Amino acid sequence: MKKVATTLGTALFIASAMVHANPVDDLFQGVDSNQDGKISQAEAAINPELEAQFAAIDVNQDGFLTPDEFQVESGDPQVEG
């Protein structure tokens, strides 16, 4: 019985995390390979669609995508990491 309760507890924890997870944040972190909090053009190159849209998404034209820039563009994420 204890094993069933532990398994059920784990399943509920995972389900809760999935409900609260932000897929855009997960996508950003997946592309941000060096985990410096921004996506460079080199990092964006892993995804042709993101690479093609990079200049348009990079609002301040600093050569990096910030989480804020990425969040606005990815409201309905079409970019795969």
C-alpha positions in Angstrom: 0.0 0.0 0.0 2.9 2.4 0.8 4.4 1.8 -2.6 1.0 2.6 -4.3 0.7 5.8 -2.3 4.2 6.8 -3.2 3.6 6.1 -6.9 0.4 8.0 -6.8 2.0 11.0 -5.0 4.8 11.0 -7.6 2.3 10.9 -10.5 0.3 13.8 -8.9 3.5 15.9 -8.5 4.5 15.3 -12.1 1.0 16.2 -13.3 0.9 19.3 -11.3 4.3 20.4 -12.7 3.1 19.8 -16.2 0.0 22.0 -15.7 2.1 24.8 -14.3 5.0 24.5 -16.7 5.4 27.2 -19.3 6.2 25.6 -22.6 7.6 28.8 -24.0 10.1 29.0 -21.1 11.0 25.3 -21.7 11.5 26.0 -25.4 13.7 29.1 -24.7 15.8 27.1 -22.3 16.2 24.3 -24.8 17.5 26.7 -27.4 19.7 28.6 -25.0 22.4 26.0 -25.1 24.9 27.8 -22.9 22.2 28.9 -20.4 23.2 32.5 -20.3 19.7 33.7 -20.4 19.6 34.9 -24.0 19.6 33.2 -27.4 22.4 34.1 -29.9 22.1 33.8 -33.7 24.4 30.7 -33.4 22.1 29.1 -30.9 19.0 30.0 -33.0 20.6 28.2 -36.0 19.5 24.8 -34.6 16.0 25.7 -35.8 15.6 27.0 -39.3 12.3 28.7 -38.5 13.7 30.5 -35.5 16.8 31.4 -37.5 14.7 32.9 -40.3 12.7 35.0 -37.9 15.6 36.0 -35.7 15.9 39.6 -36.9 12.2 40.3 -36.6 12.1 38.8 -33.0 15.2 40.7 -31.9 13.3 43.9 -31.2 16.3 45.9 -29.9 18.6 44.5 -32.6 21.3 43.6 -30.1 22.0 40.2 -31.7 20.3 38.2 -28.9 16.8 37.1 -28.1 15.8 37.8 -24.5 13.1 35.8 -22.7 10.8 38.9 -23.1 11.3 39.1 -26.9 10.9 35.4 -27.3 7.8 35.3 -25.1 6.0 37.9 -27.2 6.9 36.2 -30.4 6.1 32.8 -29.1 2.6 33.4 -27.7 1.5 30.5 -29.8 4.9 28.7 -30.1 5.5 27.4 -33.6 9.3 27.1 -33.1 10.7 23.7 -32.1 13.8 23.5 -30.0 
